[in-house]
Amino acid sequence: MKVIPVLDILNGVAVHAMRGERKEYRPLKSVLCASTNPVDVARSFKSLGFDELYVADLDAILGKSGNFALWGQMGAEAGLNLMVDAGIDNMEKVGRVLETGVSYIIVGTETLNDLDFVRRAVKLLNKNRIIVSIDLKNGRILSESETVKSQSPVMLAQTLEKMGVNKIIILDLARVGAEQGVSLQIVRRVLEKTKVEVLTGGGIRGIEDLEELRSVGISGALVATVLHTGKLTEKELKSKGFL
């Protein structure tokens, strides 16, 4: 299982995400990096030994202009493979994101207004570069699409698998930054009912949570808060084989 650090960008700077309440997000304070410049934060992750980075561009997700130049800088200057959620819901945005050199495009259900867009994207692109994030709030799917919202997380994962999606993220925004543990019950059921590769995050408290996620078959854990507070260290990650 890979541990993948998360970088949230709002108003062009790195911020601390908390329970999906974006009006409450504040500039990042981290033991890893004194700067809120996303490129500097990305470099700090690279210095620890990470090779991938999950980027949530909240400016783009909220309908503003995306930080396209920043993604390119982070990839080139920090030397990281980026997976980017930029509120992608059409092929024009897909093209613009790919031009920045990111490795993976994340299609989040929160901004998805047409489930068939996922089918088209998988057909037109290398399916290994498309990751669908099942965005939850207290266990319920967030989406612009009534078709998507009406499904349970497990049903949606099964639907996505039939469309050719082979990698998904399960992320409960109500747990992000709260250090209350991930939605393990939902994660387990998706793993039982599908053969898709599953990544998850939101609420990870420390090394014990990572070990449990690895034991149930998760392929990637998205982590932010405990890295920035120092509750999860490079030494611990290396000692347990996560770095």
C-alpha positions as CSV (number, residue, x, y, z in Angstrom):
1,M,0.0,0.0,0.0
2,K,1.2,3.5,-0.9
3,V,0.9,6.4,1.4
4,I,0.1,9.5,-0.7
5,P,0.3,13.0,0.8
6,V,-2.6,15.4,0.0
7,L,-2.2,19.1,-0.9
8,D,-5.3,21.3,-0.9
9,I,-5.1,24.6,-2.8
10,L,-7.4,27.5,-2.2
11,N,-6.9,31.0,-3.5
12,G,-3.6,29.8,-4.9
13,V,-2.1,28.8,-1.5
14,A,-1.8,25.6,0.4
15,V,-4.6,25.3,3.1
16,H,-5.6,23.0,5.9
17,A,-8.8,21.2,5.0
18,M,-11.3,20.5,7.8
19,R,-14.5,18.5,7.4
20,G,-15.2,19.9,4.0
21,E,-16.2,23.2,5.4
22,R,-14.3,25.3,2.9
23,K,-15.2,28.7,4.2
24,E,-13.3,27.6,7.3
25,Y,-10.1,26.5,5.5
26,R,-7.1,28.5,6.6
27,P,-3.5,28.8,5.2
28,L,-1.5,25.7,6.0
29,K,0.7,25.6,9.2
30,S,3.0,22.6,9.0
31,V,6.1,21.2,10.7
32,L,7.3,20.1,7.3
33,C,7.3,23.5,5.6
34,A,7.0,27.1,6.7
35,S,5.7,28.3,3.4
36,T,2.1,28.1,2.0
37,N,3.4,28.1,-1.6
38,P,2.1,24.8,-3.0
39,V,5.4,24.2,-4.8
40,D,7.4,24.5,-1.6
41,V,5.0,22.2,0.2
42,A,5.3,19.7,-2.7
43,R,9.1,19.9,-2.4
44,S,8.9,19.1,1.3
45,F,6.9,15.9,0.6
46,K,9.5,14.9,-2.0
47,S,12.3,15.4,0.5
48,L,10.6,12.9,2.8
49,G,10.7,10.3,0.0
50,F,7.2,10.5,-1.4
51,D,6.9,10.1,-5.2
52,E,3.1,10.8,-5.7
53,L,1.0,13.7,-4.6
54,Y,-2.8,14.1,-4.5
55,V,-3.8,17.7,-5.4
56,A,-7.3,19.1,-4.6
57,D,-7.5,22.3,-6.5
58,L,-10.4,23.9,-4.6
59,D,-10.3,27.0,-6.8
60,A,-11.2,24.9,-9.8
61,I,-13.6,22.6,-7.8
62,L,-15.5,25.7,-6.7
63,G,-15.8,27.0,-10.3
64,K,-13.0,29.5,-10.3
65,S,-9.9,29.4,-12.6
66,G,-7.7,26.4,-11.9
67,N,-4.1,26.7,-10.8
68,F,-2.8,25.1,-14.0
69,A,0.7,26.7,-13.9
70,L,1.2,25.5,-10.3
71,W,0.5,21.9,-11.1
72,G,3.2,22.1,-13.9
73,Q,5.6,23.6,-11.4
74,M,4.9,21.0,-8.8
75,G,5.5,18.2,-11.2
76,A,8.6,19.6,-12.8
77,E,10.3,21.2,-9.8
78,A,9.3,18.8,-7.0
79,G,9.6,15.7,-9.3
80,L,6.3,14.2,-8.1
81,N,3.7,12.3,-10.0
82,L,0.5,14.2,-9.5
83,M,-3.1,13.1,-9.3
84,V,-5.3,16.2,-9.6
85,D,-8.9,16.8,-8.8
86,A,-9.9,20.1,-10.6
87,G,-13.6,19.7,-10.7
88,I,-13.4,18.0,-14.1
89,D,-16.7,17.4,-15.7
90,N,-16.0,17.7,-19.5
91,M,-13.4,16.7,-22.0
92,E,-12.2,20.2,-22.6
93,K,-11.0,20.4,-18.9
94,V,-9.5,16.9,-19.3
95,G,-7.4,18.2,-22.2
96,R,-6.2,21.3,-20.3
97,V,-5.3,19.2,-17.3
98,L,-3.3,16.7,-19.3
99,E,-1.4,19.5,-20.9
100,T,0.1,20.3,-17.5
101,G,1.8,16.9,-17.4
102,V,-0.2,15.4,-14.5
103,S,-0.1,11.7,-14.2
104,Y,-3.7,11.0,-13.1
105,I,-6.9,12.8,-13.6
106,I,-9.4,12.6,-10.7
107,V,-13.1,12.8,-11.6
108,G,-14.9,13.7,-8.3
109,T,-18.5,12.9,-7.9
110,E,-19.0,16.2,-6.0
111,T,-18.7,18.1,-9.3
112,L,-19.9,15.4,-11.6
113,N,-23.2,16.3,-13.3
114,D,-23.3,13.5,-15.9
115,L,-22.3,9.9,-15.1
116,D,-22.0,9.1,-18.8
117,F,-19.0,11.5,-18.9
118,V,-17.0,8.9,-17.0
119,R,-17.8,6.3,-19.6
120,R,-16.7,8.7,-22.4
121,A,-13.5,9.6,-20.6
122,V,-12.5,6.0,-20.0
123,K,-13.1,5.2,-23.7
124,L,-11.1,8.2,-25.0
125,L,-8.2,8.1,-22.6
126,N,-6.0,5.4,-21.1
127,K,-8.2,4.1,-18.3
128,N,-5.2,3.8,-16.0
129,R,-5.0,7.6,-15.9
130,I,-8.6,8.1,-14.8
131,I,-9.4,7.8,-11.1
132,V,-13.0,8.4,-9.9
133,S,-13.4,9.8,-6.4
134,I,-16.6,8.8,-4.6
135,D,-17.0,11.9,-2.5
136,L,-19.1,11.4,0.6
137,K,-20.4,13.6,3.4
138,N,-21.2,11.5,6.5
139,G,-21.5,8.4,4.3
140,R,-23.8,9.9,1.6
141,I,-22.6,10.6,-1.9
142,L,-22.1,14.2,-2.9
143,S,-22.9,15.0,-6.6
144,E,-24.5,17.4,-9.0
145,S,-26.1,14.3,-10.6
146,E,-29.3,12.9,-9.1
147,T,-28.4,9.6,-10.8
148,V,-25.1,9.5,-8.9
149,K,-26.6,10.7,-5.6
150,S,-29.3,8.1,-5.6
151,Q,-26.9,5.2,-5.5
152,S,-25.1,3.8,-2.5
153,P,-21.3,4.0,-2.5
154,V,-21.1,0.2,-3.2
155,M,-23.7,0.4,-6.1
156,L,-21.8,3.4,-7.6
157,A,-18.5,1.5,-7.4
158,Q,-20.1,-1.4,-9.2
159,T,-21.5,0.9,-11.8
160,L,-18.1,2.5,-12.4
161,E,-16.4,-0.9,-12.6
162,K,-18.8,-1.9,-15.4
163,M,-17.8,1.4,-17.2
164,G,-14.2,0.3,-17.2
165,V,-13.0,2.3,-14.2
166,N,-10.3,0.3,-12.4
167,K,-9.3,2.7,-9.7
168,I,-11.5,4.7,-7.3
169,I,-11.1,6.8,-4.2
170,I,-13.5,6.7,-1.3
171,L,-13.3,10.0,0.6
172,D,-15.7,11.2,3.3
173,L,-15.2,15.0,3.5
174,A,-16.8,15.1,7.0
175,R,-13.7,13.1,8.2
176,V,-11.1,15.2,6.5
177,G,-8.7,16.8,9.0
178,A,-10.8,15.5,11.9
179,E,-8.5,12.5,12.8
180,Q,-11.5,10.3,13.5
181,G,-10.5,7.4,11.2
182,V,-11.7,6.5,7.7
183,S,-15.0,5.1,6.7
184,L,-13.8,1.5,7.0
185,Q,-17.3,-0.1,6.7
186,I,-17.9,1.4,3.3
187,V,-14.3,0.6,2.2
188,R,-14.6,-3.0,3.2
189,R,-17.9,-3.5,1.3
190,V,-16.6,-1.9,-1.9
191,L,-13.6,-4.2,-1.7
192,E,-15.9,-7.2,-1.2
193,K,-18.3,-6.3,-4.0
194,T,-15.9,-5.2,-6.7
195,K,-12.4,-5.8,-8.1
196,V,-11.5,-2.2,-8.5
197,E,-8.3,-0.8,-6.9
198,V,-9.4,1.3,-3.9
199,L,-7.7,4.3,-2.3
200,T,-9.1,6.1,0.7
201,G,-8.5,9.0,3.1
202,G,-10.0,11.4,5.4
203,G,-9.5,11.1,9.1
204,I,-6.3,9.0,9.2
205,R,-4.9,9.2,12.8
206,G,-1.5,7.6,12.6
207,I,0.5,4.5,11.7
208,E,-2.0,2.1,13.2
209,D,-4.7,3.3,10.8
210,L,-2.4,2.8,7.9
211,E,-1.5,-0.7,9.0
212,E,-5.2,-1.6,9.3
213,L,-5.9,-0.1,5.8
214,R,-3.1,-2.2,4.4
215,S,-4.5,-5.3,6.0
216,V,-7.9,-5.0,4.4
217,G,-6.5,-4.5,0.9
218,I,-6.4,-0.8,0.3
219,S,-3.9,0.2,-2.4
220,G,-3.4,3.8,-1.4
221,A,-4.0,6.0,1.7
222,L,-4.4,9.7,1.3
223,V,-2.8,11.6,4.2
224,A,-2.4,15.2,5.2
225,T,-3.2,16.5,8.7
226,V,-1.1,14.0,10.7
227,L,1.9,14.7,8.5
228,H,1.7,18.4,9.0
229,T,1.2,18.1,12.8
230,G,4.1,15.7,13.1
231,K,1.9,12.9,14.5
232,L,3.0,10.7,11.6
233,T,6.7,10.8,10.9
234,E,9.1,9.8,8.2
235,K,10.8,7.4,10.7
236,E,7.5,5.6,11.4
237,L,6.6,5.4,7.7
238,K,9.9,3.9,6.8
239,S,9.9,1.5,9.8
240,K,6.6,0.0,8.6
241,G,7.5,-0.1,4.9
242,F,5.3,2.8,3.7
243,L,8.3,4.8,2.4
